[in-house]
């Protein structure tokens, strides 16, 4: 299997962020582009410690992101690969683009909580992921 930004389905197209994502067996694959600051913390309500519980592996194509853990912060910049362990909050800078890989089951569990919170706050089903 293979894909590109030209042919992966767009699942979220908002002014703050665009997600193109697909599930390939046990792996969730996403292209994510952040155009404006996005505070995702309110969407993690109901998850342990109000933090994403899904691990992620990826590559920062452009920009930078800060990953906040309970005991530390990490900065990941363009040209770097990363592993983000469970128990994090991503803080995406405008202009950041990433390619990310996550275990499908863990991603779905987190996304369900994010989706419910988004719908409760906005009355819509177009929620950002983790």
PEGI-V977397 format. One record per backbone hydrogen bond with DSSP energy under -0.5 kcal/mol. CO is the residue of the C=O (numbers start at 1). NH is the residue of the N-H. E is the energy in kcal/mol with one decimal. If there is no record, write none. Layout:
co->(CO CO)
nh->(NH NH)
e->(E E)
//
This chain:
co->(4 4 9 9 12 16 16 17 18 19 19 20 22 22 23 24 26 27 27 28 29 30 30 31 32 33 33 34 34 38 38 40 40 41 42 44 47 48 52 52 55 56 57 58 59 59 60 62 63 64 65 66 66 67 67 68 72 74 76 77 80 82 83 84 88 89 90 91 92 93 96 97 97 98 99 100 101 102 103 104 105 106 107 108 109 110 111 112 113 114 115 116 117 118 119 125)
nh->(7 8 11 21 19 35 36 14 33 11 12 31 24 29 25 27 104 24 29 102 22 32 100 20 98 18 35 95 96 40 92 43 44 44 45 47 50 51 87 88 103 84 101 82 61 99 79 97 78 93 76 68 91 69 74 89 69 67 65 80 60 58 85 56 52 68 92 66 38 96 34 61 62 32 59 30 57 28 107 108 109 110 111 112 113 114 115 116 117 118 119 120 121 122 123 127)
e->(-1.2 -1.9 -0.6 -1.8 -2.5 -2.9 -1.5 -2.8 -2.2 -2.1 -1.4 -3.1 -0.5 -3.0 -0.6 -1.8 -2.3 -3.2 -0.5 -2.2 -2.2 -0.5 -2.8 -2.6 -2.5 -2.3 -0.6 -2.8 -0.6 -1.0 -0.5 -1.4 -0.5 -1.8 -1.0 -2.5 -2.6 -1.6 -3.4 -1.6 -0.5 -3.1 -3.6 -2.3 -0.8 -2.2 -3.0 -2.0 -1.9 -1.6 -2.7 -0.6 -3.0 -0.5 -2.2 -1.8 -3.3 -3.1 -2.5 -1.9 -2.4 -2.1 -0.5 -2.1 -2.9 -2.8 -0.5 -2.7 -0.6 -1.5 -3.2 -2.2 -1.5 -2.4 -2.2 -2.4 -2.7 -3.6 -2.6 -2.7 -2.1 -2.0 -2.8 -2.3 -1.2 -2.3 -3.0 -2.1 -2.3 -2.6 -2.6 -2.2 -1.9 -2.9 -2.4 -1.2)
//
